[in-house]
């Protein structure tokens, strides 16, 4: 590029800063989305639990009571929705480009994706 090294260094610094802000924004979005799902399921001090599932109680011919969908099916559905809230960020690319290694030096390891970083953060996802 024809820009001076100083301009290039400032650009790298700026993109790192924006990349970090993007990561923080995505982390906050995922966390708030999961908290809203939890609030919808469990209620909180300000809101009561509102029924969001329709579960049928079925009395089978052998006098056995069955729930439809089953508790396990409900759990699986909630778990799936929770994972989808996180996997949506897989499509957001990092903004920082990996620097080319200097002659004779090994390439640095690639930056983890936003998804890899955020999905492994227990404070955000639990």
BELVEN-V948425 format. One record per helix or strand of 2 or more residues. SS is the DSSP state (hx for helix, st for strand). FROM is the first residue (numbers start at 1). TO is the last residue. If there is no record, write none. Layout:
ss=SS from=FROM to=TO
ss=SS from=FROM to=TO
This chain:
ss=hx from=5 to=42
ss=st from=56 to=59
ss=st from=65 to=68
ss=hx from=71 to=91
ss=hx from=114 to=119
ss=hx from=122 to=125
